[in-house]
Amino acid sequence: MEYNYLHTFRLAVHGLSQPVEFRMAHENDNAAQVTDAFAKYVARQEDDFLPLGTTGAVRASRVVHISHVRVQKVPAKKEDAAE
């Protein structure tokens, strides 16, 4: 599976005063479809943590709201572009 798009979500987390962002690579740019897939992913994590880059994480069970913020095309790798 080729992850051609990077989606950014804003998560409201119970116990935090400010929302946090989570990025997820996906094969397509359909915001509704990817938001649904991400929500299901979060629900399956139960008490596992979702990484927030390299500097933090939140417990998935504390996520109370998910908003899709943006999607961007991931630049092609140089070896892929040469083909």
MODELLER restraints for C-alpha pairs under 7 A, 6 or more apart:
rsr = mdl.restraints
at = mdl.atoms
rsr.add(forms.Gaussian(group=physical.xy_distance, feature=features.Distance(at['CA:1:A'], at['CA:27:A']), mean=6.79, stdev=0.5))
rsr.add(forms.Gaussian(group=physical.xy_distance, feature=features.Distance(at['CA:2:A'], at['CA:27:A']), mean=5.54, stdev=0.5))
rsr.add(forms.Gaussian(group=physical.xy_distance, feature=features.Distance(at['CA:3:A'], at['CA:25:A']), mean=5.50, stdev=0.5))
rsr.add(forms.Gaussian(group=physical.xy_distance, feature=features.Distance(at['CA:3:A'], at['CA:26:A']), mean=4.62, stdev=0.5))
rsr.add(forms.Gaussian(group=physical.xy_distance, feature=features.Distance(at['CA:3:A'], at['CA:27:A']), mean=4.28, stdev=0.5))
rsr.add(forms.Gaussian(group=physical.xy_distance, feature=features.Distance(at['CA:4:A'], at['CA:26:A']), mean=6.32, stdev=0.5))
rsr.add(forms.Gaussian(group=physical.xy_distance, feature=features.Distance(at['CA:4:A'], at['CA:27:A']), mean=5.25, stdev=0.5))
rsr.add(forms.Gaussian(group=physical.xy_distance, feature=features.Distance(at['CA:4:A'], at['CA:28:A']), mean=6.64, stdev=0.5))
rsr.add(forms.Gaussian(group=physical.xy_distance, feature=features.Distance(at['CA:4:A'], at['CA:73:A']), mean=6.01, stdev=0.5))
rsr.add(forms.Gaussian(group=physical.xy_distance, feature=features.Distance(at['CA:4:A'], at['CA:74:A']), mean=5.24, stdev=0.5))
rsr.add(forms.Gaussian(group=physical.xy_distance, feature=features.Distance(at['CA:5:A'], at['CA:25:A']), mean=5.63, stdev=0.5))
rsr.add(forms.Gaussian(group=physical.xy_distance, feature=features.Distance(at['CA:5:A'], at['CA:26:A']), mean=5.38, stdev=0.5))
rsr.add(forms.Gaussian(group=physical.xy_distance, feature=features.Distance(at['CA:5:A'], at['CA:27:A']), mean=6.14, stdev=0.5))
rsr.add(forms.Gaussian(group=physical.xy_distance, feature=features.Distance(at['CA:5:A'], at['CA:28:A']), mean=6.09, stdev=0.5))
rsr.add(forms.Gaussian(group=physical.xy_distance, feature=features.Distance(at['CA:5:A'], at['CA:29:A']), mean=6.02, stdev=0.5))
rsr.add(forms.Gaussian(group=physical.xy_distance, feature=features.Distance(at['CA:5:A'], at['CA:71:A']), mean=6.52, stdev=0.5))
rsr.add(forms.Gaussian(group=physical.xy_distance, feature=features.Distance(at['CA:5:A'], at['CA:72:A']), mean=5.60, stdev=0.5))
rsr.add(forms.Gaussian(group=physical.xy_distance, feature=features.Distance(at['CA:5:A'], at['CA:73:A']), mean=4.59, stdev=0.5))
rsr.add(forms.Gaussian(group=physical.xy_distance, feature=features.Distance(at['CA:5:A'], at['CA:74:A']), mean=5.23, stdev=0.5))
rsr.add(forms.Gaussian(group=physical.xy_distance, feature=features.Distance(at['CA:6:A'], at['CA:23:A']), mean=6.66, stdev=0.5))
rsr.add(forms.Gaussian(group=physical.xy_distance, feature=features.Distance(at['CA:6:A'], at['CA:24:A']), mean=5.74, stdev=0.5))
rsr.add(forms.Gaussian(group=physical.xy_distance, feature=features.Distance(at['CA:6:A'], at['CA:25:A']), mean=4.41, stdev=0.5))
rsr.add(forms.Gaussian(group=physical.xy_distance, feature=features.Distance(at['CA:6:A'], at['CA:26:A']), mean=6.34, stdev=0.5))
rsr.add(forms.Gaussian(group=physical.xy_distance, feature=features.Distance(at['CA:6:A'], at['CA:71:A']), mean=5.55, stdev=0.5))
rsr.add(forms.Gaussian(group=physical.xy_distance, feature=features.Distance(at['CA:6:A'], at['CA:72:A']), mean=5.33, stdev=0.5))
rsr.add(forms.Gaussian(group=physical.xy_distance, feature=features.Distance(at['CA:6:A'], at['CA:73:A']), mean=6.36, stdev=0.5))
rsr.add(forms.Gaussian(group=physical.xy_distance, feature=features.Distance(at['CA:6:A'], at['CA:74:A']), mean=6.30, stdev=0.5))
rsr.add(forms.Gaussian(group=physical.xy_distance, feature=features.Distance(at['CA:7:A'], at['CA:23:A']), mean=5.62, stdev=0.5))
rsr.add(forms.Gaussian(group=physical.xy_distance, feature=features.Distance(at['CA:7:A'], at['CA:24:A']), mean=5.27, stdev=0.5))
rsr.add(forms.Gaussian(group=physical.xy_distance, feature=features.Distance(at['CA:7:A'], at['CA:25:A']), mean=6.09, stdev=0.5))
rsr.add(forms.Gaussian(group=physical.xy_distance, feature=features.Distance(at['CA:7:A'], at['CA:70:A']), mean=5.83, stdev=0.5))
rsr.add(forms.Gaussian(group=physical.xy_distance, feature=features.Distance(at['CA:7:A'], at['CA:71:A']), mean=4.35, stdev=0.5))
rsr.add(forms.Gaussian(group=physical.xy_distance, feature=features.Distance(at['CA:7:A'], at['CA:72:A']), mean=6.61, stdev=0.5))
rsr.add(forms.Gaussian(group=physical.xy_distance, feature=features.Distance(at['CA:8:A'], at['CA:21:A']), mean=6.61, stdev=0.5))
rsr.add(forms.Gaussian(group=physical.xy_distance, feature=features.Distance(at['CA:8:A'], at['CA:22:A']), mean=5.74, stdev=0.5))
rsr.add(forms.Gaussian(group=physical.xy_distance, feature=features.Distance(at['CA:8:A'], at['CA:23:A']), mean=4.46, stdev=0.5))
rsr.add(forms.Gaussian(group=physical.xy_distance, feature=features.Distance(at['CA:8:A'], at['CA:24:A']), mean=6.46, stdev=0.5))
rsr.add(forms.Gaussian(group=physical.xy_distance, feature=features.Distance(at['CA:8:A'], at['CA:68:A']), mean=6.25, stdev=0.5))
rsr.add(forms.Gaussian(group=physical.xy_distance, feature=features.Distance(at['CA:8:A'], at['CA:69:A']), mean=5.47, stdev=0.5))
rsr.add(forms.Gaussian(group=physical.xy_distance, feature=features.Distance(at['CA:8:A'], at['CA:70:A']), mean=5.35, stdev=0.5))
rsr.add(forms.Gaussian(group=physical.xy_distance, feature=features.Distance(at['CA:8:A'], at['CA:71:A']), mean=6.29, stdev=0.5))
rsr.add(forms.Gaussian(group=physical.xy_distance, feature=features.Distance(at['CA:9:A'], at['CA:21:A']), mean=5.49, stdev=0.5))
rsr.add(forms.Gaussian(group=physical.xy_distance, feature=features.Distance(at['CA:9:A'], at['CA:22:A']), mean=5.20, stdev=0.5))
rsr.add(forms.Gaussian(group=physical.xy_distance, feature=features.Distance(at['CA:9:A'], at['CA:23:A']), mean=6.26, stdev=0.5))
rsr.add(forms.Gaussian(group=physical.xy_distance, feature=features.Distance(at['CA:9:A'], at['CA:66:A']), mean=6.51, stdev=0.5))
rsr.add(forms.Gaussian(group=physical.xy_distance, feature=features.Distance(at['CA:9:A'], at['CA:67:A']), mean=5.45, stdev=0.5))
rsr.add(forms.Gaussian(group=physical.xy_distance, feature=features.Distance(at['CA:9:A'], at['CA:68:A']), mean=4.53, stdev=0.5))
rsr.add(forms.Gaussian(group=physical.xy_distance, feature=features.Distance(at['CA:9:A'], at['CA:69:A']), mean=5.26, stdev=0.5))
rsr.add(forms.Gaussian(group=physical.xy_distance, feature=features.Distance(at['CA:10:A'], at['CA:19:A']), mean=6.21, stdev=0.5))
rsr.add(forms.Gaussian(group=physical.xy_distance, feature=features.Distance(at['CA:10:A'], at['CA:20:A']), mean=5.61, stdev=0.5))
rsr.add(forms.Gaussian(group=physical.xy_distance, feature=features.Distance(at['CA:10:A'], at['CA:21:A']), mean=4.50, stdev=0.5))
rsr.add(forms.Gaussian(group=physical.xy_distance, feature=features.Distance(at['CA:10:A'], at['CA:22:A']), mean=6.43, stdev=0.5))
rsr.add(forms.Gaussian(group=physical.xy_distance, feature=features.Distance(at['CA:10:A'], at['CA:66:A']), mean=5.84, stdev=0.5))
rsr.add(forms.Gaussian(group=physical.xy_distance, feature=features.Distance(at['CA:10:A'], at['CA:67:A']), mean=5.10, stdev=0.5))
rsr.add(forms.Gaussian(group=physical.xy_distance, feature=features.Distance(at['CA:10:A'], at['CA:68:A']), mean=6.41, stdev=0.5))
rsr.add(forms.Gaussian(group=physical.xy_distance, feature=features.Distance(at['CA:10:A'], at['CA:69:A']), mean=6.37, stdev=0.5))
rsr.add(forms.Gaussian(group=physical.xy_distance, feature=features.Distance(at['CA:11:A'], at['CA:19:A']), mean=5.39, stdev=0.5))
rsr.add(forms.Gaussian(group=physical.xy_distance, feature=features.Distance(at['CA:11:A'], at['CA:20:A']), mean=5.25, stdev=0.5))
rsr.add(forms.Gaussian(group=physical.xy_distance, feature=features.Distance(at['CA:11:A'], at['CA:21:A']), mean=5.99, stdev=0.5))
rsr.add(forms.Gaussian(group=physical.xy_distance, feature=features.Distance(at['CA:11:A'], at['CA:63:A']), mean=6.40, stdev=0.5))
rsr.add(forms.Gaussian(group=physical.xy_distance, feature=features.Distance(at['CA:11:A'], at['CA:65:A']), mean=5.70, stdev=0.5))
rsr.add(forms.Gaussian(group=physical.xy_distance, feature=features.Distance(at['CA:11:A'], at['CA:66:A']), mean=4.81, stdev=0.5))
rsr.add(forms.Gaussian(group=physical.xy_distance, feature=features.Distance(at['CA:11:A'], at['CA:67:A']), mean=6.54, stdev=0.5))
rsr.add(forms.Gaussian(group=physical.xy_distance, feature=features.Distance(at['CA:12:A'], at['CA:19:A']), mean=4.69, stdev=0.5))
rsr.add(forms.Gaussian(group=physical.xy_distance, feature=features.Distance(at['CA:12:A'], at['CA:20:A']), mean=6.70, stdev=0.5))
rsr.add(forms.Gaussian(group=physical.xy_distance, feature=features.Distance(at['CA:12:A'], at['CA:63:A']), mean=5.88, stdev=0.5))
rsr.add(forms.Gaussian(group=physical.xy_distance, feature=features.Distance(at['CA:12:A'], at['CA:64:A']), mean=5.64, stdev=0.5))
rsr.add(forms.Gaussian(group=physical.xy_distance, feature=features.Distance(at['CA:12:A'], at['CA:65:A']), mean=4.97, stdev=0.5))
rsr.add(forms.Gaussian(group=physical.xy_distance, feature=features.Distance(at['CA:12:A'], at['CA:66:A']), mean=6.58, stdev=0.5))
rsr.add(forms.Gaussian(group=physical.xy_distance, feature=features.Distance(at['CA:13:A'], at['CA:19:A']), mean=6.55, stdev=0.5))
rsr.add(forms.Gaussian(group=physical.xy_distance, feature=features.Distance(at['CA:13:A'], at['CA:62:A']), mean=5.37, stdev=0.5))
rsr.add(forms.Gaussian(group=physical.xy_distance, feature=features.Distance(at['CA:13:A'], at['CA:63:A']), mean=4.42, stdev=0.5))
rsr.add(forms.Gaussian(group=physical.xy_distance, feature=features.Distance(at['CA:13:A'], at['CA:64:A']), mean=5.68, stdev=0.5))
rsr.add(forms.Gaussian(group=physical.xy_distance, feature=features.Distance(at['CA:14:A'], at['CA:62:A']), mean=5.21, stdev=0.5))
rsr.add(forms.Gaussian(group=physical.xy_distance, feature=features.Distance(at['CA:14:A'], at['CA:63:A']), mean=6.29, stdev=0.5))
rsr.add(forms.Gaussian(group=physical.xy_distance, feature=features.Distance(at['CA:14:A'], at['CA:64:A']), mean=6.36, stdev=0.5))
rsr.add(forms.Gaussian(group=physical.xy_distance, feature=features.Distance(at['CA:21:A'], at['CA:52:A']), mean=6.95, stdev=0.5))
rsr.add(forms.Gaussian(group=physical.xy_distance, feature=features.Distance(at['CA:22:A'], at['CA:52:A']), mean=5.72, stdev=0.5))
rsr.add(forms.Gaussian(group=physical.xy_distance, feature=features.Distance(at['CA:29:A'], at['CA:71:A']), mean=6.61, stdev=0.5))
rsr.add(forms.Gaussian(group=physical.xy_distance, feature=features.Distance(at['CA:31:A'], at['CA:68:A']), mean=6.89, stdev=0.5))
rsr.add(forms.Gaussian(group=physical.xy_distance, feature=features.Distance(at['CA:35:A'], at['CA:68:A']), mean=6.44, stdev=0.5))
rsr.add(forms.Gaussian(group=physical.xy_distance, feature=features.Distance(at['CA:42:A'], at['CA:60:A']), mean=5.82, stdev=0.5))
rsr.add(forms.Gaussian(group=physical.xy_distance, feature=features.Distance(at['CA:45:A'], at['CA:60:A']), mean=5.98, stdev=0.5))
rsr.add(forms.Gaussian(group=physical.xy_distance, feature=features.Distance(at['CA:46:A'], at['CA:60:A']), mean=5.85, stdev=0.5))
rsr.add(forms.Gaussian(group=physical.xy_distance, feature=features.Distance(at['CA:46:A'], at['CA:61:A']), mean=5.12, stdev=0.5))
rsr.add(forms.Gaussian(group=physical.xy_distance, feature=features.Distance(at['CA:47:A'], at['CA:59:A']), mean=5.93, stdev=0.5))
rsr.add(forms.Gaussian(group=physical.xy_distance, feature=features.Distance(at['CA:47:A'], at['CA:60:A']), mean=5.90, stdev=0.5))
rsr.add(forms.Gaussian(group=physical.xy_distance, feature=features.Distance(at['CA:47:A'], at['CA:61:A']), mean=5.51, stdev=0.5))
rsr.add(forms.Gaussian(group=physical.xy_distance, feature=features.Distance(at['CA:48:A'], at['CA:59:A']), mean=5.80, stdev=0.5))
rsr.add(forms.Gaussian(group=physical.xy_distance, feature=features.Distance(at['CA:48:A'], at['CA:60:A']), mean=5.90, stdev=0.5))
rsr.add(forms.Gaussian(group=physical.xy_distance, feature=features.Distance(at['CA:49:A'], at['CA:57:A']), mean=5.86, stdev=0.5))
rsr.add(forms.Gaussian(group=physical.xy_distance, feature=features.Distance(at['CA:49:A'], at['CA:58:A']), mean=5.25, stdev=0.5))
rsr.add(forms.Gaussian(group=physical.xy_distance, feature=features.Distance(at['CA:49:A'], at['CA:59:A']), mean=4.29, stdev=0.5))
rsr.add(forms.Gaussian(group=physical.xy_distance, feature=features.Distance(at['CA:49:A'], at['CA:60:A']), mean=5.48, stdev=0.5))
rsr.add(forms.Gaussian(group=physical.xy_distance, feature=features.Distance(at['CA:50:A'], at['CA:57:A']), mean=5.27, stdev=0.5))
rsr.add(forms.Gaussian(group=physical.xy_distance, feature=features.Distance(at['CA:50:A'], at['CA:58:A']), mean=5.35, stdev=0.5))
rsr.add(forms.Gaussian(group=physical.xy_distance, feature=features.Distance(at['CA:50:A'], at['CA:59:A']), mean=6.24, stdev=0.5))
rsr.add(forms.Gaussian(group=physical.xy_distance, feature=features.Distance(at['CA:50:A'], at['CA:60:A']), mean=5.97, stdev=0.5))
rsr.add(forms.Gaussian(group=physical.xy_distance, feature=features.Distance(at['CA:51:A'], at['CA:57:A']), mean=4.24, stdev=0.5))
rsr.add(forms.Gaussian(group=physical.xy_distance, feature=features.Distance(at['CA:51:A'], at['CA:58:A']), mean=6.74, stdev=0.5))
